[in-house]
């Protein structure tokens, strides 16, 4: 596999080796020792998300103990976004995005402390993400998808959003609440 460290510290774009022939392809999508060598934690839960074109699922994270993610598009194409919310980070409040699809089979590793979201670019998308800690609704946070302080360049004019994503607080509101 080929691994690229992205601009935000800890983010990694992982390009598995594809073995293609007239039958199709084969790839190793996860091998714990190889990922451990990249300082990627073990995963304890797999999640699947099916969404239609122009859906934005954004921007969620687990506060404590934190939750690292390994994201891949099993079907379709997505614009995958990670926002650095580690308060001691030099890139706090900055975002990075990559396109993931079912042709190249690239993966995005997102360390704990990042919010994560994605937009579906294809007619539909099936997204799998492994997580390093079990889901706990009591520690889940979300940030508004169109927060002007983040200024994420979502590639869709009229997104389809859940009511939760439409009404999530802005990052500055979350920071203000933390100081109270």
C-alpha positions as CSV (number, residue, x, y, z in Angstrom):
1,X,0.0,0.0,0.0
2,X,1.0,3.6,-0.6
3,X,0.5,6.1,2.3
4,X,0.5,9.9,2.0
5,X,0.6,12.1,5.1
6,X,-1.8,15.0,4.4
7,X,-1.5,18.6,5.4
8,X,-3.3,18.3,8.8
9,X,-1.1,16.3,11.2
10,X,-2.3,12.7,11.6
11,X,-4.5,12.5,8.5
12,X,-3.3,9.8,6.1
13,X,-4.5,8.9,2.6
14,X,-4.0,5.2,2.1
15,X,-3.9,3.7,-1.3
16,X,-4.2,-0.1,-1.1
17,X,-2.7,-2.3,-3.8
18,X,-5.3,-3.4,-6.3
19,X,-4.8,-6.7,-8.2
20,X,-6.9,-6.5,-11.3
21,X,-7.6,-9.0,-14.1
22,X,-10.4,-10.0,-16.4
23,X,-12.4,-11.3,-13.4
24,X,-12.3,-8.1,-11.5
25,X,-10.0,-7.1,-8.6
26,X,-8.7,-8.1,-5.2
27,X,-7.4,-5.9,-2.5
28,X,-6.5,-6.2,1.2
29,X,-8.7,-3.5,2.8
30,X,-7.3,-3.9,6.3
31,X,-4.4,-5.8,7.9
32,X,-3.9,-4.9,11.5
33,X,-0.1,-5.2,11.7
34,X,0.4,-3.1,8.6
35,X,-1.9,-0.3,10.0
36,X,-0.3,-0.6,13.4
37,X,3.1,0.1,11.7
38,X,1.5,3.4,10.6
39,X,0.5,4.3,14.2
40,X,-3.1,3.6,13.4
41,X,-5.0,2.2,16.4
42,X,-7.0,-1.0,16.4
43,X,-10.6,-0.7,15.4
44,X,-13.6,-2.0,17.5
45,X,-16.6,-1.2,15.4
46,X,-17.5,-1.0,11.7
47,X,-20.2,1.3,10.4
48,X,-22.0,1.4,7.0
49,X,-23.7,4.5,5.6
50,X,-25.9,4.5,2.5
51,X,-26.7,7.9,1.0
52,X,-28.1,9.4,-2.1
53,X,-26.5,12.1,-4.4
54,X,-26.2,15.5,-2.8
55,X,-26.5,14.2,0.8
56,X,-24.1,15.8,3.3
57,X,-23.5,13.9,6.5
58,X,-21.6,16.3,8.6
59,X,-19.7,17.1,10.9
60,X,-19.6,14.6,13.8
61,X,-17.1,13.4,16.4
62,X,-16.9,11.5,19.7
63,X,-15.5,13.7,22.4
64,X,-14.2,11.2,24.9
65,X,-12.4,8.9,24.6
66,X,-12.2,10.1,21.0
67,X,-12.7,8.1,17.9
68,X,-10.2,7.5,15.1
69,X,-11.8,6.5,11.8
70,X,-10.7,4.7,8.7
71,X,-13.1,5.7,5.9
72,X,-13.7,4.2,2.4
73,X,-16.3,4.3,-0.3
74,X,-17.5,0.8,-1.1
75,X,-19.8,2.1,-3.8
76,X,-20.0,5.5,-5.4
77,X,-17.9,8.6,-4.9
78,X,-17.8,11.0,-1.9
79,X,-16.1,14.3,-0.9
80,X,-14.7,13.3,2.5
81,X,-14.0,16.0,5.0
82,X,-12.0,16.0,8.3
83,X,-11.8,19.1,10.5
84,X,-9.1,19.4,13.1
85,X,-10.7,20.1,16.5
86,X,-7.7,19.2,18.7
87,X,-7.4,22.4,20.7
88,X,-3.7,22.1,21.2
89,X,-3.1,21.6,17.4
90,X,-1.4,24.2,15.2
91,X,-4.1,23.5,12.6
92,X,-7.1,23.7,15.0
93,X,-10.3,24.7,13.0
94,X,-8.8,23.8,9.6
95,X,-10.2,21.2,7.3
96,X,-9.0,18.9,4.6
97,X,-11.0,17.0,2.0
98,X,-10.3,14.1,-0.4
99,X,-12.4,12.3,-2.9
100,X,-12.9,8.6,-2.2
101,X,-14.5,6.3,-4.7
102,X,-15.2,2.6,-5.5
103,X,-12.7,2.6,-8.4
104,X,-9.4,3.6,-6.7
105,X,-10.5,2.2,-3.3
106,X,-8.4,4.8,-1.4
107,X,-9.0,5.2,2.4
108,X,-8.8,8.2,4.6
109,X,-7.4,7.7,8.2
110,X,-8.8,10.4,10.5
111,X,-7.3,10.5,14.0
112,X,-9.3,11.1,17.2
113,X,-10.0,14.8,17.7
114,X,-11.3,15.4,14.2
115,X,-14.8,16.0,13.1
116,X,-15.8,14.0,10.1
117,X,-18.4,14.5,7.3
118,X,-18.9,13.7,3.7
119,X,-20.9,14.7,0.6
120,X,-22.2,12.2,-1.9
121,X,-21.0,13.0,-5.5
122,X,-22.3,10.0,-7.3
123,X,-25.9,8.9,-7.7
124,X,-25.6,7.0,-4.4
125,X,-22.8,5.9,-2.1
126,X,-22.1,3.1,0.4
127,X,-19.5,4.2,2.9
128,X,-17.8,2.1,5.4
129,X,-15.8,3.4,8.3
130,X,-14.0,1.6,11.0
131,X,-13.8,3.3,14.4
132,X,-11.4,3.0,17.3
133,X,-14.0,3.3,20.1
134,X,-17.6,2.2,20.5
135,X,-20.3,4.7,19.6
136,X,-21.6,6.6,22.7
137,X,-24.4,9.0,22.1
138,X,-23.6,10.8,25.3
139,X,-20.2,12.0,24.0
140,X,-21.2,12.7,20.4
141,X,-20.7,16.3,19.2
142,X,-21.7,17.9,15.9
143,X,-20.7,21.1,14.2
144,X,-22.9,22.9,11.6
145,X,-22.0,21.7,8.1
146,X,-21.9,25.3,6.7
147,X,-20.1,27.0,9.6
148,X,-18.7,30.3,8.2
149,X,-15.6,30.0,10.4
150,X,-14.7,26.7,8.8
151,X,-15.7,27.8,5.3
152,X,-15.7,24.2,3.9
153,X,-16.0,24.2,0.1
154,X,-18.7,21.6,-0.2
155,X,-19.2,20.6,-3.9
156,X,-23.0,20.8,-3.8
157,X,-25.4,23.8,-4.2
158,X,-28.5,22.4,-2.5
159,X,-27.5,19.6,-0.1
160,X,-29.9,17.1,1.4
161,X,-29.4,17.3,5.2
162,X,-30.9,15.7,8.3
163,X,-32.6,18.1,10.7
164,X,-29.7,17.5,13.1
165,X,-27.1,18.5,10.6
166,X,-29.1,21.6,9.6
167,X,-29.3,22.7,13.3
168,X,-26.0,21.7,14.8
169,X,-24.2,24.5,16.6
170,X,-21.4,26.5,15.1
171,X,-17.9,25.8,16.2
172,X,-17.7,29.1,18.1
173,X,-20.8,28.1,20.1
174,X,-19.3,24.8,21.1
175,X,-16.1,26.5,22.2
176,X,-18.1,29.1,24.2
177,X,-20.0,26.4,25.9
178,X,-16.8,24.6,26.8
179,X,-15.5,27.7,28.6
180,X,-18.6,28.2,30.7
